[in-house]
Amino acid sequence: MNKKVDGQNSRILLSEKVKVGSKGPVNLTVADPNEMFFEAKRKPAFLTGSEVIKEAIRRANLDMSVAYPITPQSEAAALIGELFSEGYLKEYFRGESEFAVMGQCAGAAFGGARVFTTTAGPGTLRAMENFPMWAGSRLPIQVCVTCRGINSPLSIQPDTLELYYMLETGALVWHAETAQDLYDWILGGFMVAEQPDVHLPLALACDGFFVTHTKDNVMIQEDEICLPEYDPYRSPVPCMDMEVPPIRMMRDPFVMKSNYISYMTHASWQQEVRAAIDRSRKHTKVIMGGSLIETENLDREILLVSSGTAVSQGREAIRLLEEEGIKVGLVKIKSLRPFPFEELREATANAKTIFVPEFNVAGWLAREIKACIPDNQRVIAGPHVAGGMTMPSEVIVMEIKKGLGMKVEALSGRG
């Protein structure tokens, strides 16, 4: 459960049109999200990640979701369809393809709707052209990316390589370790993405199957409350209405007048999108308990830094190493965009060796960390598993021992 943040910038800012206590879908009561996230009574539930998505959307006061089946997000998309049949969202249908889904989501968001969808692996890549368009159009759509392999031969197992592609689309990118993260961040994500000084899409990632199809204990709010509805007139660009023509993103067709003006306009707008990502930090920290990272035992010379379920595997590896007298600290990265530059530099200041386990072949997170901290020769990129392979905690243990120059026994020789 997220903690309430004290001090400056400790509250989610709301539209003046929000009427706390009014009625939302299926007679739910609209709550102040500050109270909903940090003070409202919660109840325990034993749910899969897909069911967690359903419960978050039940309380999200959502306008529209578009679905297309691709493992492992298909179940979540189908469960959102059940919510539609019960009246919890205004519109729901299946698109013709992943690319079509993202275009249809954009159309709804241009018209002022709060929109949520899901995707995975090859579906994410097929839809990829849309994500920079979402960001450039300042559409606060939320897409849950249930990470899976994108390589050939085909794999439907967890692999986070697709997040590497997402990092420079202009979207916010968060990476959930647990079902609890997923639940809290779906609801909080709408509140961050829709802030006037942000107003960008959010790619909320979780690792497929490890989260989506595994049951976990999650604390969720009672069924009677929901988020305030989306106010599209807080957008920094006009939403489509009776006075604004469809998809009107510029007042003059400058592309036809001057190449120079066109180039400068597009360059400055890309800079503005990235500035909006940076402005989201103060809002994201409220949702994530005050920091974009979570830390344990930073006084130790060896640190394990990761995101997603690699963090969970790292926790067990740390426990196994403790039994052998090897003490290792932990840094969990929660937000990839905005990236926690300052937090990481501070957290790793005293570490002599930093290990970065990842569920992908590229080692993109280690690259991000190396670009962020001084003396980056301290960073050991690995272990890596790819194509959907699991990462036993013993593999992390072995990698840390090897990195420390210790003799290790090959896992295959243990019998």
Number of C-alpha atoms within 10 A of each C-alpha: 15 16 13 18 17 11 8 7 13 17 18 19 16 19 16 8 10 16 15 14 14 12 15 21 21 13 13 19 20 24 23 20 22 18 13 18 23 16 12 16 12 16 11 11 14 13 20 21 30 28 20 28 26 22 20 21 23 25 25 27 25 25 21 21 29 24 27 23 19 20 20 26 28 17 19 27 26 17 18 28 22 15 17 20 13 12 14 24 24 15 17 18 14 16 17 11 16 25 18 18 23 30 20 17 26 23 17 21 24 26 17 21 25 26 27 27 22 29 31 31 28 21 21 27 17 16 18 18 14 20 25 18 18 24 24 21 24 28 34 33 30 24 24 23 29 32 33 33 25 23 16 7 7 10 16 20 22 29 27 32 23 24 23 13 13 21 17 14 22 26 32 32 25 29 27 25 23 22 26 20 20 27 25 22 22 23 24 24 24 24 23 28 26 26 23 20 18 26 29 30 32 29 28 22 25 29 27 28 20 21 26 25 18 15 17 16 13 23 18 21 20 14 13 13 24 29 26 26 19 23 17 23 13 17 19 15 17 21 25 20 11 7 8 12 11 13 14 14 17 10 6 9 10 14 14 9 10 10 11 10 13 14 13 11 14 13 11 11 14 17 13 15 22 23 15 24 24 16 15 22 21 18 23 25 19 23 28 22 18 21 19 26 22 16 17 15 14 18 15 17 16 23 29 29 28 27 25 24 24 25 23 15 19 30 17 16 21 22 16 17 19 12 9 8 9 15 17 26 22 24 24 24 25 24 23 20 23 22 23 18 15 11 17 20 14 11 22 25 15 14 18 14 20 27 24 27 28 28 29 25 15 16 20 19 22 22 14 13 22 17 11 16 19 12 10 15 11 17 21 18 20 24 21 20 21 20 22 20 15 17 19 14 20 17 21 26 21 20 21 28 15 12 15 11 9 10 10 12 8 9 10 6 6 6 4
